[in-house]
Amino acid sequence: MFQKLKDKTLYAFAFAPVLAEDINISAEGNFSALENLTPASLVSGAISLVLLIVALVFFFMLIWGGLRWVMSQGDQKNVETARNQITNALIGLAIVFAAFAIMKLIGAVFGIDLFSFEIPSLQP
């Protein structure tokens, strides 16, 4: 089994240099958008990404809590657990949206656009 894996790995690496030669890396070409990448845009991108991920996690917790409530079949302990999960998910979503609103308020008051991050693309 390991011999087959080793052979497949060696076969994959045999063609890697051929595929790498087709990439054109130049400052004027595909990666010119990366010249505008600054530490501030990286921080704003990280903030946006974290807010998005946390909001999605709390949203799916809310959905899962609702499903647990439906599947509890009237058992009081399971209903209480599902109700607590839904409550915690709603509190989490409220905190995430409050953080988003506070960041938008800071941006409006101080003139700082914290969500101005644009993902660099490979298209010219």
N, C-alpha and C positions, 0 to 999 in steps of 0.2 A: 504494500500500500504506500509506504513512504517513498519507494523507488518511483512509482507512478506520479506521485506528487512532485518529486524532485525533477522528473523528466518534463512534466507540464510547466513547472516554474522556469526551468532552463529554456524551454521552447518559447515561453512568453517573453523572457528577457532577450532572446535572440532577435526579436523583431522590434523591440523598444527603440533602439537607435534609429531605425528606419522611420518610425512614426514621429520621432522627435525632430527629424530634419525638416518636416513639412511646416513647422510653426515659424512664423515670421515675427520676431520680437524687435520692435523698433520704437523709438520715442514718438515718431510721427504716425505710426500705424495703429495697431489694435489696442495698445495699452496707453494711449495718450491721456485717457481720462484719469489714470493713476497719478499724473503730475499734480492734479488739484487736490489730492488726498492729503489732509492735514491732521494733526493730532486732535484738533477740535472736532473735525468731522468724524473721526474714529470714535470719540467719546459720545457724540450725539447719536451715532449709529448704534453704539453699544447700549445706550439708554433706551432707544427705541426698540431694539431687539429684546432687551430684558422685559420691558413693559408688555410687549406683545406675547412673549412666552408665558409670563406670569398670568396675564389675562386669559390666555388659552387654558392654562392649567386649572385656574379657578372655574372657568366655564365648564370644562369637562368634569370637574369635581361636582359641580351643580347638577349636571346631567346624570352622573353616576349616582348621586344621592337620590334623585328622583326615581331612577330605576330601582334602587334598593328599597325605596318606600313602596313602589308598586309590587315588587317581588317579596315583600315582607309577609304577605298573607295574613295580616292582622295580628302578628306577634308584636306585643307592646315593646319588647326590648329592641327588636329590629326596626320598628317604626321610630322609636326614640333616637336610635343611632343614625338612621337616615335623616331625620329632622335636624339633628345636630350637624350632620355633614352639609346639608343644604344651607343652614344658617351660617356656618363657617365659610362656605363658598361665597355666599352673598356678601358677607363682611369683607372677604378678600377682594372680591370684585369692586366693592365700594372703595376700598383703600387704593386699588390700582387706578381707578378712574379719578379719584381725588388727587393722586400723585400726578396723573396726566394733566388735570386741570390746573394744579399748582404750577407745573412746569410751563404750561401755556400762559398763565398769568405772569410768571417771571419773565417770559419772553416778551410779552406785551408791554410790561412796565419798563424793563431795562433795555428793550430793543435787541435782545439776543434771541436768535432763532435756534432753539435747541433741537428741533426736529428737521433740520435742513440737510440731512445726510442723503446723498444720492449714491446708489450702488454703481460703481464703475462697471461698464459693460465692455465686452470684447468687440463691439461693433464700432467702426470708425465714425 
